[in-house]
Amino acid sequence: MAMALSPAMHKPQAHLPEARGLLSRRIGLLSVGHLRLSVNKHVASPFRWSGVETMRTDSPGQRSPFQICATMEKADEGKGETAVKTEEYSATMQQAMGTSLEYRHELGMNFAYVLPDLIVGSCLQTPADADKLKEEGVSVVFCLQQDPDLAYFGVDLSAIQTHVDKLDGIMHYRCQIRDFDPYDLRMRLPIAVAQLKRAIEQNKGTAYIHCTAGLGRAPGVALAYMYWVRGYSLKEANALLQKVRRCHPKLDSIRAATADLLTDGSKQPIKLHWGSGPQSVEISGLDVGWGERVPLEYNQNENRWVLEREVPVGRYEYKFIVDGNWVTNPELPLSEPNREGQVNNYLEVTDDAQNGSTKQLRERLMQEDADLTPEERSKIRMKLDEIADSGKW
């Protein structure tokens, strides 16, 4: 059966910085990843797909749980429209992520067993993919895609949900998270994991978590679930994931969401500014993502452009768009160059009202090797149950 859960908080758009914005708006929200595929019984082997090496599994029923599987028939020879789209967006996504990962939609659904009962993969493309997951013993399909993700590749989600409704022992859930937006992932993780936890408890069996390519949002939700619910440290969970699926989860977003759950992190007021002279000033990045823009208002008394808003505790990078040009404000803190050589303004938001122990807890949880105590994990599980009951976070 299909079940829709908690629509995304913001209007879905592409989220790529600067000059890539135009292209990203044309192609929508995309995901990329580089995969070595082990072919199951649906496909003959050996052969090559678009330069991606495949390897035969002679005994599908005895497949190791720690394997990536491709479930689509061999792609047509030559480059179709879908292949062109994937090449275009893969190049764009590589720039956005600072990575060499690729995603080949034309090769069909692919996935990896992170745990024997937890799978991370790419999107279902047709109703037949639900049949394949049912054969794998999947009882929960957990979709993180937004409408632009589906529209770009022409995925008919309603047809997939209708087909799942006809199958016994499998349920479809949807909890939308914006692609390539670390802030939205951070803010939506508690709701997503709460709903995933509840779905798994109600349906038992194996859960299949997917976004578009299964390389960003889905790994992030799977890791948070393993960290908060299953008792793994984040470092241990990520090590297991990376062994079976090369991907790019935003670990800092998971750490920040963990701290939010345990410190009841409140939003803090901030104020950013730009001098007089321009006709328009906007900000991108910050807490809205690189695909969104927030306009500044001109303050006559201060004789400058001003943005005042509240954001949660954390570190944020952003850039100004002044009369259509992406620039930094040298009067405000500047980041170190990123992998692409870009420099952004950044902002550290703290909560002065929090006591010393709360600040220390957040600082500890943001460390690479941080783990939860049994008491902290129990508190998070209780909060997840409250979130699942109320649907609010």
C-alpha positions as CSV (number, residue, x, y, z in Angstrom):
1,M,0.0,0.0,0.0
2,A,1.1,3.6,-0.6
3,M,1.3,6.2,2.1
4,A,2.3,9.9,1.7
5,L,4.0,11.4,4.7
6,S,5.0,14.9,5.7
7,P,5.5,17.0,2.5
8,A,8.6,19.1,2.2
9,M,8.7,22.4,4.1
10,H,9.8,24.4,1.1
11,K,9.0,24.8,-2.6
12,P,11.2,22.3,-4.4
13,Q,13.8,23.9,-6.6
14,A,17.3,23.1,-7.8
15,H,20.1,23.9,-5.5
16,L,23.3,24.7,-7.3
17,P,25.5,27.8,-6.7
18,E,26.3,30.7,-9.0
19,A,26.7,30.1,-12.7
20,R,25.3,26.5,-12.4
21,G,21.9,27.9,-11.2
22,L,20.5,28.3,-14.8
23,L,21.4,24.8,-15.7
24,S,20.1,23.4,-12.5
25,R,16.8,25.1,-12.9
26,R,16.5,23.4,-16.3
27,I,17.4,19.9,-15.2
28,G,15.8,20.0,-11.7
29,L,17.1,18.2,-8.6
30,L,19.6,15.5,-9.5
31,S,21.8,12.9,-7.8
32,V,25.0,11.3,-8.9
33,G,27.1,8.3,-8.0
34,H,29.7,5.9,-9.4
35,L,28.7,2.3,-9.0
36,R,30.2,-1.1,-9.7
37,L,27.1,-3.3,-10.4
38,S,26.6,-6.9,-9.6
39,V,23.9,-8.2,-12.0
40,N,21.1,-10.4,-10.6
41,K,19.0,-13.0,-12.3
42,H,17.2,-10.4,-14.5
43,V,20.2,-9.7,-16.6
44,A,22.7,-11.9,-18.6
45,S,26.4,-11.3,-18.1
46,P,29.2,-10.6,-18.6
47,F,29.0,-7.4,-20.6
48,R,29.4,-3.7,-20.3
49,W,26.9,-0.9,-19.8
50,S,28.2,2.6,-20.8
51,G,31.6,1.7,-19.6
52,V,30.4,0.4,-16.2
53,E,31.8,-3.0,-15.5
54,T,29.3,-5.7,-14.4
55,M,29.9,-9.0,-12.8
56,R,27.7,-12.1,-12.8
57,T,26.2,-13.6,-9.7
58,D,25.5,-17.3,-10.5
59,S,23.3,-17.9,-7.4
60,P,20.9,-15.0,-6.9
61,G,19.3,-16.8,-4.0
62,Q,22.6,-16.9,-2.2
63,R,23.7,-13.3,-2.9
64,S,25.7,-11.7,-0.2
65,P,23.8,-8.9,1.6
66,F,26.8,-6.7,1.1
67,Q,26.4,-6.3,-2.7
68,I,25.2,-3.7,-5.1
69,C,22.5,-5.0,-7.4
70,A,21.3,-3.7,-10.8
71,T,17.7,-4.7,-11.6
72,M,17.0,-3.4,-15.1
73,E,17.4,-5.2,-18.4
74,K,20.4,-4.3,-20.6
75,A,20.1,-0.7,-21.8
76,D,19.5,0.0,-25.5
77,E,22.5,0.5,-27.7
78,G,23.5,4.1,-28.3
79,K,22.5,7.2,-26.3
80,G,18.9,7.9,-25.8
81,E,17.3,11.0,-24.3
82,T,17.7,9.6,-20.7
83,A,21.5,9.0,-21.2
84,V,22.0,12.5,-22.5
85,K,20.1,13.8,-19.4
86,T,22.2,11.8,-17.0
87,E,25.4,13.0,-18.6
88,E,24.3,16.6,-18.4
89,Y,23.3,16.4,-14.8
90,S,26.2,14.2,-13.7
91,A,28.6,16.9,-14.9
92,T,26.6,19.6,-13.1
93,M,26.3,17.5,-9.9
94,Q,29.9,16.8,-9.8
95,Q,30.6,20.5,-9.7
96,A,28.0,21.0,-7.0
97,M,29.3,18.1,-4.8
98,G,33.0,18.5,-5.5
99,T,33.1,14.8,-6.3
100,S,33.7,12.3,-9.2
101,L,30.5,10.4,-8.5
102,E,28.1,9.7,-11.3
103,Y,24.6,8.4,-11.6
104,R,23.3,6.5,-14.7
105,H,19.6,6.5,-14.7
106,E,19.4,4.5,-17.9
107,L,20.9,1.5,-16.2
108,G,17.9,1.1,-14.0
109,M,17.4,0.9,-10.3
110,N,20.4,-0.1,-8.2
111,F,20.9,-0.7,-4.6
112,A,23.2,-2.0,-1.8
113,Y,22.5,-3.9,1.4
114,V,24.0,-1.8,4.2
115,L,22.5,-4.3,6.8
116,P,20.7,-7.5,6.0
117,D,17.4,-5.7,6.6
118,L,18.3,-2.2,5.4
119,I,18.9,-1.2,1.7
120,V,20.0,2.1,0.2
121,G,19.4,2.6,-3.4
122,S,18.3,4.7,-6.4
123,C,14.7,5.5,-7.3
124,L,12.0,3.1,-8.5
125,Q,11.6,3.9,-12.2
126,T,8.6,1.8,-13.1
127,P,5.9,-0.3,-11.2
128,A,7.9,-3.4,-12.1
129,D,10.7,-2.2,-9.8
130,A,8.3,-2.7,-6.8
131,D,7.9,-6.3,-7.9
132,K,11.7,-6.7,-7.8
133,L,11.9,-5.2,-4.3
134,K,9.2,-7.5,-3.1
135,E,11.3,-10.4,-4.4
136,E,14.1,-9.1,-2.2
137,G,11.9,-9.3,0.8
138,V,11.3,-5.5,1.1
139,S,8.3,-4.5,3.2
140,V,8.9,-0.8,3.4
141,V,9.7,1.5,0.5
142,F,10.8,4.9,1.8
143,C,10.9,7.6,-0.8
144,L,12.7,10.9,-0.2
145,Q,12.2,12.5,-3.6
146,Q,10.5,15.7,-4.4
147,D,8.3,16.4,-7.5
148,P,11.1,17.9,-9.6
149,D,13.2,14.8,-9.0
150,L,10.5,12.7,-10.5
151,A,9.6,15.0,-13.3
152,Y,13.1,15.3,-14.7
153,F,13.3,11.6,-15.5
154,G,9.6,11.2,-16.1
155,V,9.0,8.9,-13.2
156,D,5.3,8.3,-12.6
157,L,5.1,8.0,-8.8
158,S,1.4,7.6,-8.8
159,A,1.6,4.5,-11.0
160,I,4.2,3.0,-8.7
161,Q,2.1,3.7,-5.6
162,T,-1.0,2.3,-7.3
163,H,0.9,-0.9,-8.1
164,V,2.3,-1.2,-4.6
165,D,-1.2,-0.9,-3.3
166,K,-2.0,-4.2,-5.1
167,L,0.9,-6.1,-3.6
168,D,0.7,-7.9,-0.3
169,G,3.3,-7.3,2.4
170,I,4.9,-4.1,1.1
171,M,4.1,-0.4,1.9
172,H,5.2,2.8,0.2
173,Y,6.0,5.9,2.2
174,R,7.2,9.3,1.1
175,C,9.0,12.0,3.2
176,Q,10.3,14.7,0.9
177,I,13.8,16.3,1.4
178,R,15.4,18.8,-0.9
179,D,18.3,17.4,-2.9
180,F,21.8,18.7,-2.3
181,D,20.6,20.9,0.6
182,P,22.5,20.1,3.8
183,Y,20.3,22.5,5.9
184,D,17.0,20.9,4.7
185,L,18.5,17.5,5.4
186,R,19.4,18.6,8.9
187,M,15.9,20.0,9.6
188,R,14.0,17.1,8.0
189,L,16.1,14.2,9.4
190,P,14.2,13.9,12.7
191,I,10.9,13.6,10.9
192,A,12.3,11.3,8.3
193,V,13.9,8.9,10.8
194,A,10.9,9.0,13.1
195,Q,8.6,8.0,10.2
196,L,11.1,5.4,9.0
197,K,11.4,3.9,12.5
198,R,7.6,3.7,12.8
199,A,7.2,2.2,9.4
200,I,9.7,-0.5,10.1
201,E,8.2,-1.3,13.4
202,Q,4.7,-1.7,11.9
203,N,5.7,-3.7,8.8
204,K,8.8,-5.6,9.9
205,G,10.9,-7.1,7.1
206,T,13.4,-5.1,5.1
207,A,13.4,-1.4,4.4
208,Y,14.4,0.2,1.1
209,I,15.4,3.8,1.4
210,H,15.8,5.8,-1.8
211,C,16.2,9.3,-3.2
212,T,17.0,9.8,-6.9
213,A,20.5,8.3,-7.2
214,G,20.7,6.9,-3.6
215,L,23.9,8.8,-3.1
216,G,23.0,11.8,-0.8
217,R,19.7,11.9,1.0
218,A,19.0,8.2,1.2
219,P,22.4,7.4,2.7
220,G,22.0,10.3,5.1
221,V,18.6,9.0,6.4
222,A,20.0,5.5,6.6
223,L,23.0,6.6,8.6
224,A,20.9,8.7,11.0
225,Y,18.6,5.7,11.5
226,M,21.6,3.4,12.2
227,Y,23.1,6.0,14.6
228,W,19.9,7.0,16.5
229,V,18.0,3.7,16.5
230,R,20.2,0.7,15.7
231,G,23.0,1.6,18.1
232,Y,25.9,2.2,15.7
233,S,28.2,5.1,16.0
234,L,28.0,7.4,13.1
235,K,31.6,6.5,12.1
236,E,30.8,2.8,12.3
237,A,27.6,3.2,10.3
238,N,29.3,5.2,7.6
239,A,32.2,2.7,7.3
240,L,29.6,-0.1,6.7
241,L,27.8,2.0,4.1
242,Q,31.0,3.0,2.2
243,K,32.1,-0.6,2.0
244,V,29.0,-1.5,-0.1
245,R,28.1,1.9,-1.7
246,R,30.3,4.8,-2.7
247,C,28.2,7.8,-1.8
248,H,28.3,11.3,-0.4
249,P,26.1,11.7,2.7
250,K,26.3,15.0,4.6
251,L,27.7,13.8,8.0
252,D,27.7,17.3,9.4
253,S,24.0,17.5,8.8
254,I,23.5,14.3,10.8
255,R,25.7,15.6,13.6
256,A,23.8,18.9,13.7
257,A,20.4,17.1,13.7
258,T,21.6,14.9,16.6
259,A,22.6,17.9,18.6
260,D,19.3,19.6,17.8
261,L,17.4,16.6,19.2
262,L,19.4,16.5,22.4
263,T,19.7,20.3,23.1
264,D,16.3,21.5,21.9
265,G,18.2,23.9,19.7
266,S,16.3,27.1,19.3
267,K,16.7,29.6,16.4
268,Q,18.8,32.7,17.0
269,P,18.4,36.1,15.4
270,I,21.1,37.2,12.8
271,K,21.6,40.4,10.8
272,L,23.5,40.6,7.5
273,H,24.0,43.8,5.5
274,W,25.2,45.3,2.2
275,G,26.0,49.0,1.6
276,S,23.9,51.5,-0.4
277,G,24.1,51.8,-4.1
278,P,22.7,48.6,-5.7
279,Q,19.2,48.3,-7.1
280,S,18.7,44.8,-5.6
281,V,20.6,42.6,-3.1
282,E,19.8,38.9,-2.3
283,I,21.5,36.1,-0.4
284,S,21.8,32.5,-1.4
285,G,23.1,29.6,0.8
286,L,22.7,30.4,4.5
287,D,19.7,28.3,5.7
288,V,17.8,28.2,2.4
289,G,20.3,26.4,0.2
290,W,22.1,27.5,-3.0
291,G,19.0,27.1,-5.2
292,E,17.0,29.7,-3.2
293,R,17.4,33.4,-2.8
294,V,16.3,35.7,0.1
295,P,16.0,39.4,-0.7
296,L,17.5,42.0,1.6
297,E,15.4,45.1,2.4
298,Y,16.8,48.6,2.1
299,N,16.9,50.3,5.5
300,Q,16.6,54.1,5.1
301,N,17.8,54.8,8.6
302,E,20.9,52.7,8.3
303,N,21.4,53.6,4.6
304,R,22.1,50.0,3.6
305,W,20.5,46.7,2.6
306,V,19.7,44.5,5.6
307,L,18.5,40.9,6.2
308,E,17.2,40.0,9.6
309,R,16.0,36.4,10.3
310,E,16.3,33.6,12.8
311,V,18.4,30.4,12.1
312,P,19.3,27.4,14.2
313,V,22.7,27.1,15.9
314,G,25.4,26.1,13.4
315,R,27.8,27.3,10.7
316,Y,26.5,28.6,7.4
317,E,28.1,29.7,4.2
318,Y,26.4,32.1,1.9
319,K,26.9,34.6,-0.9
320,F,25.3,37.9,-1.9
321,I,23.7,38.4,-5.3
322,V,24.1,42.2,-6.0
323,D,22.3,43.4,-9.1
324,G,22.5,39.8,-10.4
325,N,26.2,39.3,-9.7
326,W,27.4,36.7,-7.1
327,V,29.8,38.3,-4.7
328,T,31.1,38.2,-1.2
329,N,31.1,41.0,1.4
330,P,34.7,41.7,2.5
331,E,33.4,43.4,5.6
332,L,32.0,40.0,6.8
333,P,33.9,36.8,7.7
334,L,35.2,34.9,4.6
335,S,35.6,31.1,4.3
336,E,38.6,29.3,3.1
337,P,38.5,28.3,-0.7
338,N,36.5,25.2,-1.2
339,R,37.4,22.4,-3.6
340,E,36.3,24.5,-6.5
341,G,38.4,27.4,-5.3
342,Q,35.3,29.4,-4.4
343,V,35.3,31.7,-1.3
344,N,32.0,32.4,0.5
345,N,31.0,34.5,3.4
346,Y,30.2,32.4,6.5
347,L,28.4,32.8,9.8
348,E,28.8,31.0,13.1
349,V,25.5,31.0,15.0
350,T,25.6,30.3,18.8
351,D,23.1,30.3,21.6
352,D,24.4,32.5,24.4
353,A,21.3,31.5,26.5
354,Q,22.4,27.9,26.6
355,N,24.4,26.8,29.7
356,G,27.9,25.6,29.5
357,S,27.1,21.9,29.6
358,T,24.6,22.2,26.7
359,K,27.3,24.0,24.6
360,Q,29.8,21.3,25.4
361,L,27.3,18.6,24.5
362,R,26.7,20.2,21.0
363,E,30.5,20.7,20.5
364,R,31.1,17.0,21.4
365,L,28.4,15.8,19.1
366,M,29.8,17.7,16.2
367,Q,33.2,15.9,16.5
368,E,34.1,13.3,13.9
369,D,34.5,10.5,16.4
370,A,31.5,11.4,18.5
371,D,29.1,8.7,19.7
372,L,25.9,8.7,21.8
373,T,25.7,7.4,25.4
374,P,22.9,4.9,26.1
375,E,21.0,7.7,27.9
376,E,21.3,10.0,24.9
377,R,20.2,7.4,22.5
378,S,17.3,6.5,24.6
379,K,16.3,10.2,24.8
380,I,16.5,10.5,21.0
381,R,14.4,7.3,20.5
382,M,11.7,8.8,22.8
383,K,11.7,12.0,20.8
384,L,11.4,10.1,17.5
385,D,8.3,8.4,18.9
386,E,6.8,11.7,19.9
387,I,7.6,13.1,16.4
388,A,6.0,10.1,14.7
389,D,2.9,10.5,16.8
390,S,2.6,14.3,16.2
391,G,4.1,14.6,12.7
392,K,5.9,17.7,13.9
393,W,9.4,18.7,14.6
